[in-house]
Amino acid sequence: MKYPFLIYLKNKTSQEYEYKRDISAVTRTDNGYSITFSNGRSYSYGADKVKYYPFISTCENVRIYENGKLNKTYNIVDKCGPYLIFRDSDNCSYSVKENGDIEIYNIKKDIVQAESVIDYFKEIPKRTGEVSFDILSEHLVHN
């Protein structure tokens, strides 16, 4: 993740919080936050105008499903508070609120589980003795 946080700022007109991707630094002040944008300019915001979500975790080598459909663009997920950011080595999505319509599967874990199941079935004949699939001639019915 580029920065260890996710910031939403309250829009003066709509009064809705909007995700801002162009923030390079955030400093907590007595009255709120000092926010520095990528262009180098810093502005002060009251605490009620900012939603700050710190970085929590990253999951790499994942498959992301949104509404049951595979997202083929990204294979990394960053979690910041209740939000997720999907990315690959070069690009990232806008933040998405985590919900029941998003499923994330660890590819490596799935491979390990599949290998474990295959190994289990390979071991069955070894432990129970050899299994024969030959049909004895005396059991055949001749017409």
N, C-alpha and C positions, 0 to 999 in steps of 0.2 A: 504494500500500500504506500502511496506517495507520501501522505502525511498521517500521523497517528490520531486522527480525529475526523469527525464529520460535522459540518456546521449547516444549520438552517437559520436564515435571517427572516424576520417578519417584514413583509412587504407593506409599505406605508399606505398604499391605495387599497389593496384587497384584504389586508390584515391577515393574510395567510402566510405560513412559514414556507420559504423556498430554499431548496438545496443550493448551496454555492460551491462550485468546484474550483474557483480561482482564488482560494484563500491559502496563504503560505504560512501564517503564524497566528496563534491565538494566545493572548495573555489575560489572565483573570485580574480585574481591578476591583477597587472598593465598591464601585457602583455597577459593575457589569463586566464588560470585556473590551479589550483593545484588539481589533482585528486588522491584520495586515494582508492585503491582497497581493496577488502575483505581480502586479505592476509596481509594487513597492509602497503604495499609499496605505496609511493606517487610519482607522476611524474608531471612535468610541461608540459602544452600543450599551444600552441599559440591559440588565439581566433578563428583563421581560421580553426583549427583542431578539434574543439568541437562544437557540437550542443547540447545546454542545453535547456530542456523543463521542466518547473516547473509543479508540480502537480496542477490540476485545480479542479477536483471533483471526487466523487465516487457515483455510482448508485448500490444499492444492491437489491436483490430479483428481478432480471430481467431475461428475456428470450433473448438470443442472436441468431440472424439468420444471417448466412453468405451465400450469394448467394441463399437466400430463404430456406436454410437448417438449422434446429435447431441445435445449438451447445449444446449438453447435458452435457458437461464437466463443464462449468463455469456458475455462476449466479451473479457475481459481475463485474462491469466495472469501471476501473480507467481511467481518462482522463488526459493526459499530453500534452499540445500543440495540434498538429494535430493527436496525436497518442492515441490509446486505448490499455489497457492491460486487458485481461479477466482473472478472477481468481475465485477460491472458497476459502474455509477457509484454505486449505493446499497448493494448487498449483496455478501457474500462467502461462499464455502464454507469448510468445515473443510479443513485441509491434507490433501493426497493424495500418497502416495509415487509418484514418477514411475516408470512402468513401460511395458511394451510394449502395454498395453491402452488407453493414452491417446495420442491423436493430436491435434496442434495444427496448424491451417492458417492462414496469414496471408491474410485476405480480399483485402487490397489487392494483394498479390503475385499472387494468382490472377487478378484482374481485369487487371493489367498483362500477364501472360502470355497471357491470352485475346486481348487487344487486339493483341499482337504477332503471334499466329498469324493473326488476321483480316487484319492489314496485310500479312503475307507473301502470303496468297492473293490479295489485291487487286493486289499488285505483279506477279504472274506474267504476266497478260495484257499488261501494259505493257512488260515486258522481252522477251517472246517474240513480240511482235506480236499483232495482234488475232486472237482465236479465233472462228471462225464455227461456228455450230450449224445453218446452213441446209443442207438436203438438196437437192442438185442434181437437177433433173427427169430428167436422163439416167440417173441411178442408180436411179430408181424402176422397179419391175417392174409392168407393167400386166397385168391379168388379162382 
